[in-house]
């Protein structure tokens, strides 16, 4: 005879010690959980609210400069080391873990216009208003040694920017023209020019390392190939571009920071129109830097704020500002994708979190699992109006808020005027120009 009995294994429900969590049996049959979506929506709403509550991005300020911070450079090998150059010719090397200056050099007379570290991290280069290029050792001098540059090159004109090749002992400077230098020589091995205006910025491509791009004050963005003696092509915009930055993951993509308050992401193969126009700043954009993942970039503006943009979106996901921060001149995204550094007019370098509500320090496994679960919930319900409103809301300084409102009115007026002109003209005489092509004047090859 067979008898049916209930069999319960104590391993399934009894705790081994008092510190363990109680095991709760759960049936995953969806028919038994009719309110699962409603419950998940409530959790997503709470997770979004908590994200805004814990959004405290500002970490610390590194003060020590006696004039506005004009340029910064990252150490290629050390995450905790960053270099900064000021308007009084002073260069400082900072230790981010201790948050203090470890070395100060009086490098130039006048502004430090640009700086970059060598790819191996043993030395760095600076250029200034005194028409010199100087190479310095990264390590502090020995006891009794004087603080002197390893090499000094005296040029004929003021150099406005410098960038080092990613793999070879070659660097490029810009000013009156773009010069390519070998580290062992005191004269440029090649000079490239297209136009007569001064060039404000030059950047090597991190993937296709022979390519470089420059921005000139005659509104051009010019692309060069080191293996050729002539420039490749250039695009002319409505207003001047201050600087550009290459995407570290996609060889052909670069983003340009423009005077017309916008940033333009271009594919260098199709310069006729930008891939994306990023609009949110209310004043000239002065600097831009990509995250190491290539999915986002940070921009610094004259409107006293920095913004983080996803590469494929036209509007920023985050805006950072403080009451004391003035015009932000330079910005850098650290190589571990966690922090952002910005240097501004009022002599401070500020350290921010790249993800405003991220918890720093070691996370327990349960905490990590809960954070991942909340993140997935926020992604699932991100387009729900209530959650979207909370996630996108940002407090802005009154000046920026009023300027955004004013620009919205002006943009709407321009759109209405164009519609009226098209309505009262002969069909086809007023063409419909997409937003992306409005800002491009010409492409010259």
C-alpha positions in Angstrom: 0.0 0.0 0.0 1.3 3.5 -0.9 0.8 6.4 1.5 1.2 10.0 0.5 2.9 12.2 3.1 4.2 15.8 3.3 7.9 15.9 3.2 9.7 19.1 4.2 13.5 19.4 4.1 14.7 21.7 7.0 17.5 22.9 4.7 15.0 24.8 2.6 13.6 27.0 5.4 15.7 26.8 8.6 18.5 29.3 9.2 22.0 27.9 9.8 22.8 30.7 12.2 20.9 33.6 13.8 22.7 36.1 11.5 21.4 34.5 8.3 18.3 35.9 6.6 15.0 33.9 6.8 14.5 31.9 3.6 11.1 32.8 2.1 9.6 30.3 -0.4 8.3 31.9 -3.6 6.2 30.7 -6.4 7.2 32.5 -9.7 3.9 31.6 -11.5 2.8 34.9 -13.0 -0.9 33.9 -12.5 -0.3 34.2 -8.8 1.1 37.7 -9.1 -1.5 39.9 -10.9 -0.2 43.2 -9.5 3.5 42.7 -10.4 3.7 45.6 -12.9 1.9 48.0 -10.5 4.4 46.9 -7.7 7.4 47.4 -10.0 6.1 50.8 -11.1 5.9 51.9 -7.4 9.5 50.6 -6.9 10.7 52.4 -10.0 9.1 55.7 -8.8 10.7 55.4 -5.4 14.1 54.5 -6.9 13.9 57.6 -9.2 13.0 59.8 -6.2 15.8 58.4 -4.1 18.3 58.9 -7.0 17.5 62.6 -7.0 17.7 62.7 -3.1 21.2 61.2 -3.2 22.4 63.2 -6.2 25.3 65.1 -4.6 28.0 65.2 -7.3 30.4 67.7 -5.9 33.3 66.1 -4.0 36.0 68.7 -3.4 37.9 71.7 -4.8 41.6 71.8 -5.3 42.7 75.4 -4.5 46.2 76.6 -4.7 46.5 78.5 -8.0 46.9 82.3 -7.8 45.2 82.9 -11.2 42.5 81.3 -13.4 43.1 77.7 -14.5 43.6 77.7 -18.2 44.4 74.1 -19.1 44.6 70.6 -17.7 46.2 67.3 -18.6 45.7 63.7 -17.5 48.5 61.3 -16.5 48.4 58.4 -19.0 49.4 55.8 -16.4 48.4 57.1 -13.0 44.7 57.7 -12.2 45.5 59.8 -9.1 47.8 62.3 -10.9 46.5 65.4 -12.8 48.3 68.5 -14.2 47.0 72.0 -14.4 48.3 75.2 -15.9 47.2 78.7 -14.9 47.1 82.2 -16.5 50.2 83.3 -14.5 52.5 80.7 -16.1 52.3 78.3 -13.1 52.0 74.6 -13.5 50.8 72.3 -10.6 50.8 68.6 -10.3 48.0 67.2 -8.0 47.4 64.0 -6.2 43.7 63.3 -6.3 43.6 60.7 -3.6 45.2 63.1 -1.1 43.5 66.1 -2.8 46.6 68.2 -2.5 49.3 69.7 -4.7 52.5 67.7 -4.8 54.6 70.0 -7.0 54.6 73.6 -8.4 56.6 74.8 -11.3 56.9 78.4 -12.6 56.9 77.2 -16.2 56.2 80.3 -18.4 55.9 84.1 -18.4 52.2 84.8 -19.2 49.5 82.3 -19.8 50.1 78.5 -20.0 48.2 78.0 -23.2 48.4 74.2 -23.4 49.8 71.1 -21.9 50.0 67.4 -22.5 51.7 64.3 -21.0 53.9 61.9 -22.9 52.3 58.5 -23.7 54.7 56.7 -21.3 54.0 59.1 -18.5 57.7 60.0 -17.8 57.4 63.6 -18.9 55.0 66.3 -20.0 55.1 69.3 -22.4 53.8 72.9 -21.9 53.4 75.9 -24.2 52.9 79.5 -23.2 52.7 83.1 -24.3 56.5 83.4 -24.1 56.7 81.5 -27.5 58.4 78.5 -25.9 57.7 74.8 -25.8 59.1 73.1 -22.6 59.5 69.5 -21.7 59.5 68.7 -18.0 60.1 65.5 -16.0 57.1 64.0 -14.2 59.1 63.2 -11.1 60.1 65.9 -8.6 63.8 66.9 -8.8 66.2 65.3 -6.4 67.4 67.1 -3.2 69.6 70.0 -4.2 68.6 69.8 -7.9 67.0 72.9 -9.5 63.6 72.8 -11.1 64.6 73.1 -14.8 63.0 71.8 -18.0 64.6 68.8 -19.9 64.3 70.6 -23.2 63.3 74.1 -24.2 62.3 75.1 -27.8 62.1 78.8 -28.7 59.5 79.4 -31.4 58.8 82.3 -33.7 55.2 82.8 -32.8 52.9 82.2 -29.7 51.7 78.6 -29.5 48.1 78.2 -28.5 47.8 74.5 -28.0 49.8 71.2 -27.9 49.0 67.5 -28.1 51.2 64.4 -28.0 51.0 61.4 -30.3 49.5 58.3 -28.6 52.3 55.9 -29.5 55.3 57.7 -30.9 57.8 60.4 -29.7 56.0 63.0 -31.8 53.9 66.0 -30.7 51.9 68.7 -32.5 51.6 72.4 -31.7 49.3 75.0 -33.1 49.4 78.8 -33.4 50.0 80.5 -36.7 50.0 76.9 -38.2 50.1 73.3 -37.1 53.6 72.1 -36.6 54.6 68.4 -36.1 57.7 68.0 -34.0 60.0 65.1 -33.3 61.1 65.1 -29.6 64.8 64.9 -30.6 64.8 67.9 -32.9 64.5 71.6 -32.2 62.7 72.5 -35.5 59.4 71.0 -36.8 59.7 68.1 -39.2 56.5 69.2 -40.9 54.2 72.3 -41.0 50.6 72.2 -42.1 48.4 75.3 -42.8 45.1 76.0 -44.6 44.0 79.6 -44.2 45.7 82.5 -42.5 44.0 82.8 -39.1 45.4 81.5 -35.8 44.6 77.9 -34.7 43.3 77.5 -31.2 43.4 73.8 -30.6 44.9 70.6 -32.1 44.1 67.0 -31.1 45.5 63.6 -32.2 43.1 60.8 -32.9 43.5 58.1 -30.2 42.7 55.2 -32.6 43.9 56.2 -36.1 46.9 57.9 -34.5 48.1 59.5 -37.7 45.0 61.7 -38.0 44.7 65.0 -36.2 42.1 67.8 -36.1 42.4 71.5 -35.4 40.1 74.5 -34.9 40.9 77.9 -36.3 39.5 81.3 -35.5 38.2 81.7 -39.1 35.4 79.2 -38.1 37.2 76.2 -39.7 37.6 72.6 -38.4 40.5 71.2 -40.4 41.5 67.5 -40.5 45.1 66.4 -41.3 47.0 63.2 -41.9 50.6 63.2 -40.7 51.6 60.9 -43.5 50.6 63.6 -46.1 52.2 67.0 -46.5 48.8 68.7 -47.1 45.5 68.9 -45.0 42.7 66.4 -45.8 39.5 68.5 -45.6 37.8 71.2 -43.7 34.3 72.2 -42.6 33.3 75.8 -42.1 30.6 76.5 -39.5 28.5 79.6 -38.8 30.6 80.5 -35.7 34.0 79.8 -34.3 34.9 76.4 -32.8 36.9 76.6 -29.6 38.1 73.0 -29.4 37.4 69.5 -30.4 37.7 66.0 -28.9 37.9 62.6 -30.7 35.8 59.7 -29.5 38.2 57.1 -27.9 36.0 54.2 -29.2 35.0 55.2 -32.7 37.8 56.4 -34.9 35.8 58.7 -37.2 33.7 60.5 -34.6 34.6 63.8 -33.0 32.7 66.5 -31.1 33.4 70.2 -31.6 32.6 72.9 -28.9 31.2 76.0 -30.6 30.7 79.7 -29.8 27.0 79.4 -30.8 26.2 77.6 -27.5 26.0 74.2 -29.2 28.2 71.1 -29.6 28.4 69.3 -32.9 29.3 65.6 -33.2 30.7 64.9 -36.7 31.6 61.8 -38.6 34.8 62.8 -40.4 33.7 60.9 -43.5 30.5 62.9 -44.0 31.1 66.5 -42.9 28.1 67.8 -44.9 26.0 67.6 -41.7 26.8 66.7 -38.1 25.6 63.4 -36.7 24.0 65.2 -33.7 23.6 68.8 -32.5 23.8 69.0 -28.7 21.9 72.1 -27.5 21.5 73.1 -23.8 24.2 75.6 -22.9 23.3 79.3 -22.9 26.8 80.7 -23.6 29.9 79.8 -25.6 31.2 76.3 -25.0 34.9 76.4 -24.2 36.0 72.8 -23.7 34.9 69.2 -24.3 36.2 65.8 -23.2 35.0 62.3 -23.8 34.5 59.6 -21.3 36.8 56.5 -21.7 33.7 54.4 -22.8 33.0 56.8 -25.7 29.3 56.9 -24.8 29.2 60.3 -23.1 31.2 63.5 -23.1 31.4 66.5 -20.7 31.4 70.1 -21.8 32.5 73.3 -20.1 30.9 76.6 -20.8 31.1 80.4 -20.3 27.7 80.2 -18.6 29.4 78.9 -15.3 28.2 75.3 -15.6 29.4 71.9 -17.0 27.0 69.5 -18.7 27.2 65.7 -19.4 25.7 64.7 -22.8 25.1 61.2 -24.1 26.7 61.0 -27.6 23.4 60.0 -29.3 21.1 62.6 -27.6 20.6 66.3 -28.3 20.1 67.3 -24.7 22.3 66.9 -21.6 21.5 64.3 -18.9 23.2 66.3 -16.1 24.2 69.9 -15.3 26.7 70.7 -12.5 27.2 74.2 -11.0 28.1 75.9 -7.7 27.5 79.4 -6.5 31.2 80.2 -6.5 32.1 78.7 -9.9 32.8 81.2 -12.6 33.4 80.7 -16.3 34.6 77.2 -16.8 37.6 77.1 -19.1 38.8 73.5 -19.1 37.3 70.1 -18.3 38.6 66.5 -18.1 36.9 63.1 -17.6 39.2 60.8 -15.6 40.4 57.5 -17.2 38.4 55.3 -14.8 35.1 56.8 -16.0 34.2 57.8 -12.4 35.1 61.5 -12.0 35.1 64.8 -13.8 37.6 67.6 -13.2 36.9 71.2 -14.2 39.1 74.3 -14.0 37.5 77.8 -13.9 38.3 81.5 -13.8 38.3 81.8 -10.0 41.5 79.7 -9.5 39.8 76.5 -8.5 39.8 72.9 -9.8 36.7 71.1 -8.9 36.2 67.3 -8.6 32.8 65.9 -9.4 31.2 62.4 -9.6 30.4 61.4 -13.2 27.2 59.7 -11.9 25.7 62.2 -9.4 24.0 59.7 -7.1 26.6 56.9 -7.2 27.7 55.6 -3.8 31.5 55.7 -3.4 33.4 53.0 -1.6 32.9 49.2 -1.2 29.4 47.9 -1.8 28.0 44.8 -0.1 26.7 42.1 -2.6 23.1 42.7 -1.5 23.5 46.4 -2.0 25.0 45.9 -5.4 22.1 43.6 -6.4 19.5 46.1 -5.1 21.2 48.9 -7.1 21.2 46.8 -10.3 17.6 45.9 -9.8 16.6 49.6 -9.3 18.6 50.6 -12.4 16.7 48.0 -14.5 13.4 49.2 -13.1 14.2 52.9 -13.9 15.1 51.8 -17.5 11.9 49.8 -17.8 9.6 52.8 -16.8 11.8 55.7 -18.0 9.2 57.0 -20.5 6.4 57.1 -18.0 5.5 60.8 -17.5 5.7 60.9 -13.7 9.1 59.1 -13.6 10.4 61.0 -16.6 9.5 64.4 -15.0 11.3 63.5 -11.7 14.4 62.1 -13.4 14.8 65.1 -15.7 14.1 67.9 -13.2 17.2 70.0 -12.3 17.6 73.1 -10.2 19.4 75.8 -12.2 20.9 79.2 -11.3 18.5 82.0 -12.0 20.7 83.5 -14.7 20.8 80.2 -16.7 17.0 79.5 -16.1 16.1 83.0 -17.5 18.4 82.7 -20.5 17.0 79.2 -21.4 13.5 80.7 -21.3 14.5 83.7 -23.4 16.2 81.4 -26.0 13.2 79.2 -26.2 11.0 82.3 -27.1 13.6 83.4 -29.7 13.7 80.0 -31.3 9.9 79.7 -31.4 9.8 83.2 -33.0 12.3 82.2 -35.7 10.4 79.0 -36.4 7.1 80.9 -36.7 8.6 83.5 -39.0 10.0 80.7 -41.3 6.6 79.0 -41.4 4.9 82.2 -42.3 7.4 83.0 -45.0 7.0 79.5 -46.5 3.2 79.8 -46.3 3.1 83.1 -48.2 5.7 82.2 -50.8 5.6 80.2 -54.1 5.6 76.5 -53.3 9.2 75.2 -53.2 10.8 78.7 -53.2 11.6 78.5 -49.4 13.3 75.1 -48.9 12.9 73.2 -45.6 16.5 73.1 -44.1 16.9 70.5 -41.3 18.4 71.7 -38.0 21.6 69.8 -38.6 22.4 71.5 -41.8 21.6 75.1 -40.7 24.9 75.6 -39.0 27.2 74.3 -41.8 28.5 76.9 -44.3 30.6 74.7 -46.5 32.8 71.6 -46.7 36.1 72.0 -48.6 38.2 69.0 -49.7 
